[in-house]
């Protein structure tokens, strides 16, 4: 049951972010100058992790070099098979808002004199938008899953502590019942003992008379 609720919660949160994640057009200043670019956001993740993962993503393509410097990842002479054999340069700048837990990505693609956003090549634009969207959604989901895993560990620990407290409470109540039974038994034994003492005292008095009578008889014998 808990696992089902967890999965539903994760799906709901992930879908919520997926709806927020979109690809927008814009312009940004890169190390090579200001360029038209595509913009998206990764949520609940750190800039360092997002940059590292994006560098690996670009390395999956045939490339001459993918480097990272400061807030930027640069893919030099990236060859995307779906676009043919002409290499492109991919500039990606990252900006982190730690309070919002948001990492913005600015991606500019130099086709060789012209930038993709203004090239009018709709198919290539769709390809990059799809690549960026899938990347942003995956990175956001992975971060949420990691957070969820940590929170589940805390929940599991608290659950164990709760079970321990319940067990201790049950044991204490059981001890109380045992003590009550022992007290009741002791009270009954006290009553029986007191009654036996009364009887025994009467027997002692009777026996004392017998002893006294025997002593008197003894005294009378010269």
Backbone as CSV, one residue per row, in Angstrom:
resi,resn,N_x,N_y,N_z,CA_x,CA_y,CA_z,C_x,C_y,C_z
1,UNK,0.829,-1.206,0.000,0.000,0.000,0.000,0.860,1.252,0.000
2,UNK,1.874,1.260,0.897,2.767,2.415,0.974,3.504,2.612,-0.343
3,UNK,3.962,1.509,-0.960,4.685,1.592,-2.224,3.803,2.176,-3.311
4,UNK,2.527,1.777,-3.331,1.589,2.289,-4.328,1.395,3.790,-4.169
5,UNK,1.202,4.220,-2.927,1.022,5.651,-2.646,2.264,6.429,-3.060
6,UNK,3.439,5.863,-2.769,4.702,6.511,-3.118,4.826,6.696,-4.622
7,UNK,4.509,5.660,-5.373,4.601,5.729,-6.830,3.607,6.734,-7.408
8,UNK,2.417,6.769,-6.837,1.415,7.727,-7.298,1.850,9.151,-7.010
9,UNK,2.447,9.345,-5.821,2.933,10.676,-5.449,4.047,11.108,-6.385
10,UNK,4.975,10.192,-6.660,6.076,10.498,-7.556,5.567,10.853,-8.944
11,UNK,4.601,10.076,-9.426,4.041,10.342,-10.757,3.375,11.705,-10.811
12,UNK,2.640,12.033,-9.737,1.934,13.319,-9.704,2.913,14.483,-9.701
13,UNK,3.960,14.375,-8.867,4.963,15.439,-8.793,5.720,15.558,-10.109
14,UNK,6.106,14.411,-10.664,6.862,14.406,-11.913,6.045,15.011,-13.046
15,UNK,4.766,14.635,-13.115,3.893,15.172,-14.159,3.717,16.667,-14.003
16,UNK,3.662,17.115,-12.757,3.526,18.545,-12.486,4.714,19.308,-13.039
17,UNK,5.933,18.790,-12.789,7.124,19.447,-13.306,7.214,19.313,-14.822
18,UNK,6.780,18.141,-15.323,6.833,17.928,-16.770,5.982,18.970,-17.497
19,UNK,4.872,19.357,-16.882,4.014,20.367,-17.491,4.680,21.742,-17.439
20,UNK,5.501,21.990,-16.416,6.188,23.266,-16.286,7.384,23.348,-17.229
21,UNK,7.997,22.213,-17.503,9.190,22.209,-18.344,8.804,22.434,-19.795
22,UNK,9.363,23.457,-20.379,9.087,23.775,-21.777,10.347,24.357,-22.404
23,UNK,10.350,24.474,-23.703,11.484,25.040,-24.432,11.060,26.395,-24.980
24,UNK,11.820,27.413,-24.634,11.505,28.769,-25.088,12.646,29.313,-25.952
25,UNK,12.304,30.305,-26.749,13.311,30.997,-27.546,13.831,32.198,-26.764
26,UNK,15.092,32.517,-27.001,15.644,33.680,-26.327,17.016,34.024,-26.873
27,UNK,17.707,34.870,-26.157,19.058,35.272,-26.519,19.875,35.343,-25.232
28,UNK,21.129,34.911,-25.313,21.963,34.885,-24.118,23.415,35.171,-24.507
29,UNK,24.150,35.679,-23.553,25.563,35.945,-23.788,26.391,34.731,-23.378
30,UNK,27.140,34.204,-24.334,28.019,33.066,-24.103,29.474,33.533,-24.157
31,UNK,30.401,32.611,-23.950,31.818,32.967,-24.009,32.216,33.459,-25.397
32,UNK,31.468,33.025,-26.413,31.761,33.406,-27.793,30.968,34.631,-28.247
33,UNK,30.156,35.186,-27.326,29.342,36.345,-27.674,27.861,36.076,-27.451
34,UNK,27.022,37.015,-27.807,25.570,36.866,-27.643,24.990,36.125,-28.841
35,UNK,24.149,35.123,-28.547,23.567,34.316,-29.622,22.103,34.018,-29.323
36,UNK,21.334,33.804,-30.405,19.975,33.289,-30.234,20.099,31.877,-29.684
37,UNK,19.150,31.502,-28.843,19.281,30.192,-28.199,17.921,29.631,-27.791
38,UNK,17.967,28.389,-27.307,16.803,27.714,-26.741,16.989,27.667,-25.225
39,UNK,15.900,27.855,-24.491,15.986,27.935,-23.022,15.025,26.932,-22.380
40,UNK,15.517,26.211,-21.385,14.648,25.332,-20.601,15.145,25.327,-19.159
41,UNK,14.411,24.655,-18.282,14.782,24.600,-16.860,14.752,23.170,-16.343
42,UNK,15.716,22.873,-15.486,15.747,21.612,-14.739,15.452,21.966,-13.282
43,UNK,14.549,21.211,-12.659,14.134,21.519,-11.295,14.667,20.487,-10.299
44,UNK,14.786,20.939,-9.041,15.160,20.062,-7.920,16.542,19.443,-8.079
45,UNK,17.392,20.049,-8.896,18.715,19.494,-9.133,19.760,20.593,-8.991
46,UNK,21.031,20.203,-8.947,22.110,21.179,-8.807,22.734,21.471,-10.167
47,UNK,23.310,22.649,-10.282,23.950,23.043,-11.540,25.087,22.091,-11.891
48,UNK,25.858,21.706,-10.895,27.003,20.822,-11.143,26.556,19.491,-11.739
49,UNK,25.504,18.902,-11.162,25.004,17.613,-11.673,24.418,17.758,-13.076
50,UNK,23.686,18.851,-13.295,23.059,19.072,-14.613,24.140,19.267,-15.675
51,UNK,25.161,20.060,-15.345,26.241,20.293,-16.311,26.986,19.000,-16.634
52,UNK,27.261,18.204,-15.620,27.979,16.932,-15.825,27.177,15.996,-16.719
53,UNK,25.881,15.921,-16.458,25.021,15.029,-17.245,24.888,15.526,-18.682
54,UNK,24.787,16.835,-18.862,24.656,17.386,-20.219,25.955,17.150,-21.004
55,UNK,27.084,17.265,-20.342,28.373,16.991,-20.994,28.420,15.546,-21.477
56,UNK,27.929,14.621,-20.644,27.883,13.211,-21.048,26.925,13.015,-22.217
57,UNK,25.802,13.761,-22.198,24.822,13.661,-23.290,25.455,14.070,-24.614
58,UNK,26.208,15.170,-24.610,26.873,15.621,-25.835,27.974,14.656,-26.253
59,UNK,28.602,14.032,-25.281,29.653,13.050,-25.601,29.103,11.808,-26.286
60,UNK,27.786,11.608,-26.194,27.170,10.457,-26.863,27.161,10.642,-28.375
61,UNK,27.274,11.900,-28.821,27.364,12.169,-30.241,28.830,12.059,-30.663
62,UNK,29.048,11.934,-31.954,30.413,11.945,-32.449,30.933,13.374,-32.333
63,UNK,32.054,13.520,-31.662,32.534,14.880,-31.423,34.055,14.946,-31.444
64,UNK,34.536,16.137,-31.634,35.963,16.378,-31.528,36.344,16.641,-30.068
65,UNK,35.475,17.407,-29.386,35.787,17.750,-28.012,34.569,18.349,-27.327
66,UNK,34.313,17.900,-26.095,33.285,18.515,-25.251,33.986,18.974,-23.986
67,UNK,33.945,20.261,-23.730,34.666,20.804,-22.580,33.722,21.575,-21.672
68,UNK,34.183,21.733,-20.451,33.396,22.458,-19.448,34.267,23.531,-18.827
69,UNK,33.747,24.750,-18.787,34.499,25.850,-18.202,33.536,26.830,-17.547
70,UNK,33.714,27.048,-16.249,32.818,27.956,-15.530,31.377,27.486,-15.591
71,UNK,30.506,28.352,-16.093,29.076,28.022,-16.194,28.700,27.511,-17.572
72,UNK,29.671,27.090,-18.357,29.386,26.744,-19.748,29.966,25.393,-20.147
73,UNK,29.216,24.690,-20.981,29.689,23.460,-21.603,29.722,23.708,-23.109
74,UNK,30.854,23.408,-23.722,31.016,23.662,-25.151,31.297,22.365,-25.885
75,UNK,30.454,22.069,-26.874,30.651,20.906,-27.730,31.204,21.358,-29.063
76,UNK,32.453,20.999,-29.332,33.136,21.447,-30.546,33.029,20.385,-31.636
77,UNK,32.512,20.788,-32.788,32.394,19.878,-33.938,31.579,18.624,-33.611
78,UNK,30.410,18.833,-33.026,29.502,17.725,-32.722,28.829,17.257,-34.008
79,UNK,28.843,15.956,-34.222,28.177,15.393,-35.398,26.907,14.669,-34.947
80,UNK,25.750,15.195,-35.362,24.461,14.569,-35.061,24.030,13.813,-36.309
81,UNK,24.015,12.487,-36.223,23.769,11.645,-37.402,22.489,12.006,-38.139
82,UNK,21.434,12.341,-37.367,20.160,12.676,-38.007,20.254,13.934,-38.864
83,UNK,21.296,14.708,-38.674,21.465,15.946,-39.452,22.482,15.808,-40.585
84,UNK,23.059,14.606,-40.714,24.084,14.416,-41.726,25.464,14.440,-41.102
85,UNK,26.471,14.702,-41.933,27.856,14.645,-41.469,28.468,16.007,-41.187
86,UNK,27.669,17.058,-41.301,28.213,18.380,-41.036,28.261,18.642,-39.531
87,UNK,29.447,18.897,-38.987,29.562,19.133,-37.537,28.991,20.487,-37.139
88,UNK,28.557,20.578,-35.904,28.032,21.833,-35.356,28.706,22.111,-34.018
89,UNK,28.689,23.358,-33.633,29.191,23.735,-32.311,28.003,24.011,-31.402
90,UNK,28.038,23.426,-30.208,26.921,23.592,-29.268,27.420,24.292,-28.008
91,UNK,26.872,25.478,-27.778,27.193,26.246,-26.569,26.029,26.105,-25.585
92,UNK,26.351,25.749,-24.358,25.302,25.636,-23.337,25.749,26.362,-22.078
93,UNK,24.942,27.326,-21.677,25.220,28.078,-20.454,24.208,27.684,-19.386
94,UNK,24.660,27.652,-18.140,23.807,27.215,-17.030,23.728,28.312,-15.964
95,UNK,22.528,28.528,-15.478,22.302,29.544,-14.440,21.442,28.922,-13.344
96,UNK,21.932,28.942,-12.103,21.247,28.259,-11.004,20.590,29.245,-10.037
97,UNK,19.335,28.955,-9.709,18.622,29.683,-8.650,18.418,28.685,-7.509
98,UNK,19.290,28.763,-6.508,19.257,27.765,-5.433,17.982,27.860,-4.605
99,UNK,17.454,29.073,-4.431,16.216,29.231,-3.647,15.039,28.523,-4.310
100,UNK,14.964,28.616,-5.616,13.870,27.971,-6.363,14.205,26.543,-6.767
101,UNK,15.452,26.141,-6.517,15.931,24.825,-6.946,15.710,24.646,-8.449
102,UNK,16.168,25.630,-9.189,15.979,25.643,-10.641,17.312,25.934,-11.333
103,UNK,17.613,25.137,-12.365,18.799,25.362,-13.184,18.343,25.660,-14.607
104,UNK,18.607,26.858,-15.078,18.237,27.221,-16.447,19.364,26.846,-17.404
105,UNK,18.952,26.319,-18.556,19.890,25.948,-19.611,19.643,26.826,-20.830
106,UNK,20.708,27.390,-21.340,20.641,28.188,-22.567,21.490,27.478,-23.615
107,UNK,20.864,27.019,-24.684,21.567,26.227,-25.690,21.569,26.953,-27.033
108,UNK,22.759,27.263,-27.504,22.918,27.904,-28.812,23.698,26.960,-29.720
109,UNK,23.223,26.781,-30.945,23.854,25.829,-31.863,24.313,26.554,-33.128
110,UNK,25.620,26.526,-33.318,26.233,27.153,-34.494,26.318,26.114,-35.604
111,UNK,25.531,26.324,-36.650,25.505,25.381,-37.771,26.670,25.609,-38.729
112,UNK,27.442,26.648,-38.447,28.556,26.975,-39.341,28.305,28.315,-40.016
113,UNK,28.185,29.326,-39.185,27.922,30.658,-39.735,26.549,31.163,-39.389
114,UNK,25.612,30.262,-39.197,24.236,30.636,-38.806,23.843,29.807,-37.587
115,UNK,23.011,30.406,-36.739,22.561,29.705,-35.541,21.193,29.071,-35.780
116,UNK,21.005,27.879,-35.187,19.833,27.050,-35.479,18.522,27.792,-35.283
117,UNK,18.414,28.552,-34.209,17.139,29.195,-33.893,16.657,30.096,-35.028
118,UNK,17.585,30.731,-35.697,17.201,31.667,-36.754,17.379,31.085,-38.159
119,UNK,17.705,29.770,-38.221,17.984,29.157,-39.527,16.717,28.815,-40.297
120,UNK,15.615,28.632,-39.574,14.367,28.259,-40.229,14.228,26.769,-40.481
121,UNK,15.181,25.967,-40.002,15.126,24.509,-40.182,14.251,23.916,-39.074
122,UNK,12.975,23.725,-39.376,12.015,23.284,-38.370,12.323,21.888,-37.832
123,UNK,12.806,20.997,-38.690,13.094,19.636,-38.249,14.226,19.608,-37.214
124,UNK,15.263,20.397,-37.487,16.376,20.450,-36.541,15.955,21.127,-35.240
125,UNK,15.103,22.137,-35.363,14.593,22.810,-34.170,13.804,21.830,-33.310
126,UNK,12.937,21.051,-33.945,12.141,20.060,-33.209,13.042,19.029,-32.541
127,UNK,14.104,18.634,-33.238,15.039,17.642,-32.694,15.687,18.163,-31.414
128,UNK,16.196,19.389,-31.476,16.861,19.966,-30.311,15.881,20.211,-29.174
129,UNK,14.691,20.690,-29.499,13.676,20.925,-28.467,13.301,19.621,-27.777
130,UNK,13.169,18.554,-28.556,12.849,17.238,-27.997,13.998,16.750,-27.112
131,UNK,15.236,16.914,-27.593,16.410,16.493,-26.828,16.484,17.229,-25.493
132,UNK,16.285,18.538,-25.535,16.359,19.345,-24.321,15.214,19.028,-23.365
133,UNK,14.018,18.848,-23.916,12.845,18.553,-23.073,13.029,17.220,-22.357
134,UNK,13.428,16.197,-23.109,13.627,14.876,-22.499,14.729,14.930,-21.448
135,UNK,15.786,15.665,-21.729,16.894,15.798,-20.776,16.415,16.479,-19.498
136,UNK,15.700,17.599,-19.645,15.235,18.358,-18.478,14.256,17.549,-17.642
137,UNK,13.354,16.840,-18.302,12.375,16.016,-17.577,13.074,14.882,-16.842
138,UNK,14.016,14.209,-17.531,14.738,13.093,-16.905,15.543,13.561,-15.698
139,UNK,16.248,14.689,-15.842,17.057,15.203,-14.736,16.191,15.629,-13.561
140,UNK,15.036,16.204,-13.859,14.113,16.614,-12.795,13.550,15.396,-12.077
141,UNK,13.143,14.394,-12.855,12.597,13.175,-12.252,13.646,12.458,-11.408
142,UNK,14.871,12.375,-11.916,15.938,11.690,-11.179,16.182,12.370,-9.842
143,UNK,16.160,13.711,-9.850,16.378,14.453,-8.609,15.247,14.207,-7.618
144,UNK,14.009,14.182,-8.134,12.846,13.938,-7.271,12.898,12.524,-6.710
145,UNK,13.298,11.574,-7.544,13.413,10.184,-7.090,14.437,10.069,-5.971
146,UNK,15.553,10.771,-6.115,16.597,10.735,-5.095,16.079,11.333,-3.788
147,UNK,15.378,12.467,-3.911,14.791,13.089,-2.719,13.764,12.158,-2.087
148,UNK,12.960,11.538,-2.933,11.946,10.608,-2.439,12.595,9.436,-1.704
149,UNK,13.689,8.935,-2.275,14.409,7.813,-1.649,14.894,8.195,-0.254
150,UNK,15.449,9.395,-0.135,15.935,9.866,1.163,14.789,10.041,2.151
151,UNK,13.670,10.594,1.671,12.522,10.807,2.551,11.890,9.478,2.970
152,UNK,11.928,8.496,2.061,11.407,7.161,2.402,12.273,6.513,3.476
153,UNK,13.583,6.737,3.409,14.483,6.202,4.433,14.163,6.815,5.792
154,UNK,13.899,8.121,5.791,13.524,8.796,7.042,12.192,8.250,7.544
155,UNK,11.238,8.083,6.608,9.920,7.552,6.972,10.048,6.144,7.554
156,UNK,10.885,5.314,6.904,11.077,3.939,7.364,11.686,3.913,8.765
157,UNK,12.636,4.819,9.014,13.255,4.901,10.341,12.235,5.322,11.382
158,UNK,11.424,6.325,11.054,10.383,6.777,11.979,9.351,5.676,12.224
159,UNK,9.045,4.943,11.156,8.085,3.835,11.276,8.621,2.766,12.229
160,UNK,9.920,2.451,12.097,10.545,1.472,13.002,10.522,1.973,14.446
161,UNK,10.801,3.261,14.614,10.775,3.850,15.955,9.369,3.799,16.547
162,UNK,8.369,4.049,15.679,6.976,3.984,16.130,6.622,2.569,16.564
163,UNK,7.045,1.583,15.777,6.779,0.181,16.112,7.461,-0.195,17.427
164,UNK,8.670,0.322,17.632,9.396,0.050,18.885,8.641,0.629,20.072
165,UNK,8.159,1.873,19.907,7.385,2.510,20.976,6.107,1.725,21.278
166,UNK,5.420,1.270,20.220,4.194,0.486,20.397,4.495,-0.824,21.125
167,UNK,5.625,-1.451,20.760,6.009,-2.704,21.404,6.331,-2.475,22.876
168,UNK,7.068,-1.381,23.147,7.399,-1.056,24.536,6.139,-0.769,25.340
169,UNK,5.194,-0.076,24.706,3.930,0.237,25.372,3.157,-1.039,25.683
170,UNK,3.133,-1.943,24.707,2.438,-3.218,24.892,3.089,-4.024,26.013
171,UNK,4.427,-4.041,26.025,5.150,-4.775,27.065,4.899,-4.173,28.445
172,UNK,4.861,-2.837,28.499,4.620,-2.164,29.785,3.220,-2.490,30.304
173,UNK,2.235,-2.467,29.388,0.873,-2.813,29.785,0.795,-4.259,30.252
174,UNK,1.532,-5.127,29.561,1.565,-6.536,29.949,2.199,-6.686,31.334
175,UNK,3.262,-5.910,31.568,3.908,-5.938,32.882,2.937,-5.477,33.969
176,UNK,2.170,-4.421,33.655,1.190,-3.912,34.624,0.160,-4.980,34.968
177,UNK,-0.311,-5.687,33.938,-1.284,-6.759,34.174,-0.673,-7.859,35.038
178,UNK,0.605,-8.174,34.739,1.294,-9.190,35.547,1.427,-8.718,36.996
179,UNK,1.809,-7.429,37.148,1.950,-6.881,38.500,0.616,-6.872,39.233
180,UNK,-0.458,-6.531,38.513,-1.791,-6.528,39.121,-2.166,-7.918,39.598
181,UNK,-1.868,-8.910,38.750,-2.177,-10.292,39.117,-1.376,-10.722,40.348
182,UNK,-0.102,-10.307,40.371,0.741,-10.638,41.515,0.251,-9.942,42.782
183,UNK,-0.150,-8.670,42.631,-0.668,-7.924,43.783,-1.945,-8.566,44.297
184,UNK,-2.844,-8.970,43.370,-4.097,-9.622,43.768,-3.811,-10.925,44.493
185,UNK,-2.847,-11.667,43.948,-2.480,-12.933,44.585,-1.904,-12.681,45.972
186,UNK,-1.041,-11.653,46.088,-0.438,-11.321,47.381,-1.500,-10.869,48.375
187,UNK,-2.483,-10.062,47.903,-3.564,-9.599,48.775,-4.389,-10.777,49.286
188,UNK,-4.679,-11.730,48.394,-5.433,-12.927,48.797,-4.624,-13.747,49.798
189,UNK,-3.311,-13.836,49.550,-2.444,-14.599,50.451,-2.376,-13.923,51.826
190,UNK,-2.365,-12.573,51.829,-2.359,-11.841,53.102,-3.627,-12.118,53.892
191,UNK,-4.780,-12.074,53.197,-6.059,-12.353,53.867,-6.072,-13.766,54.437
192,UNK,-5.635,-14.712,53.631,-5.590,-16.112,54.085,-4.641,-16.252,55.272
193,UNK,-3.484,-15.573,55.162,-2.490,-15.634,56.233,-3.033,-15.045,57.529
194,UNK,-3.741,-13.912,57.417,-4.298,-13.275,58.610,-5.355,-14.168,59.265
195,UNK,-6.184,-14.823,58.411,-7.194,-15.748,58.937,-6.520,-16.943,59.611
196,UNK,-5.444,-17.434,58.989,-4.702,-18.566,59.560,-4.050,-18.169,60.881
197,UNK,-3.588,-16.893,60.944,-2.979,-16.418,62.198,-3.997,-16.401,63.337
198,UNK,-5.241,-15.977,62.995,-6.306,-15.960,64.018,-6.559,-17.379,64.529
199,UNK,-6.636,-18.317,63.576,-6.862,-19.712,63.955,-5.688,-20.255,64.769
200,UNK,-4.519,-19.911,64.313,-3.334,-20.424,64.982,-3.207,-19.848,66.396
201,UNK,-3.594,-18.584,66.529,-3.557,-17.953,67.849,-4.507,-18.641,68.813
202,UNK,-5.694,-19.004,68.292,-6.675,-19.721,69.127,-6.117,-21.085,69.521
203,UNK,-5.459,-21.746,68.565,-4.865,-23.052,68.851,-3.769,-22.914,69.900
204,UNK,-2.981,-21.825,69.786,-1.921,-21.582,70.764,-2.488,-21.397,72.168
205,UNK,-3.575,-20.603,72.267,-4.190,-20.338,73.562,-4.729,-21.640,74.169
206,UNK,-5.360,-22.431,73.307,-5.892,-23.715,73.772,-4.763,-24.617,74.246
207,UNK,-3.719,-24.662,73.446,-2.598,-25.524,73.784,-1.884,-25.021,75.041
208,UNK,-1.843,-23.695,75.230,-1.207,-23.142,76.431,-1.944,-23.600,77.703
209,UNK,-3.285,-23.612,77.588,-4.087,-24.096,78.722,-3.761,-25.549,79.045
210,UNK,-3.603,-26.319,77.960,-3.274,-27.736,78.160,-1.933,-27.852,78.867
211,UNK,-0.958,-27.061,78.391,0.380,-27.086,79.002,0.315,-26.669,80.461
212,UNK,-0.454,-25.595,80.715,-0.578,-25.110,82.100,-1.202,-26.182,83.004
213,UNK,-2.227,-26.847,82.483,-2.892,-27.898,83.267,-1.917,-29.031,83.595
214,UNK,-1.115,-29.378,82.620,-0.153,-30.473,82.832,0.870,-30.051,83.879
215,UNK,1.314,-28.796,83.786,2.281,-28.290,84.771,1.695,-28.365,86.192
216,UNK,0.399,-27.998,86.315,-0.264,-28.016,87.639,-0.287,-29.441,88.193
217,UNK,-0.590,-30.368,87.311,-0.591,-31.772,87.728,0.789,-32.196,88.205
218,UNK,1.775,-31.724,87.474,3.157,-32.073,87.843,3.519,-31.506,89.187
219,UNK,3.079,-30.278,89.452,3.402,-29.624,90.730,2.763,-30.375,91.915
220,UNK,1.634,-30.991,91.648,0.927,-31.661,92.737,1.580,-32.987,93.124
221,UNK,2.449,-33.450,92.275,3.104,-34.734,92.580,4.359,-34.465,93.401
222,UNK,4.390,-35.015,94.639,5.561,-34.809,95.524,6.545,-35.963,95.312
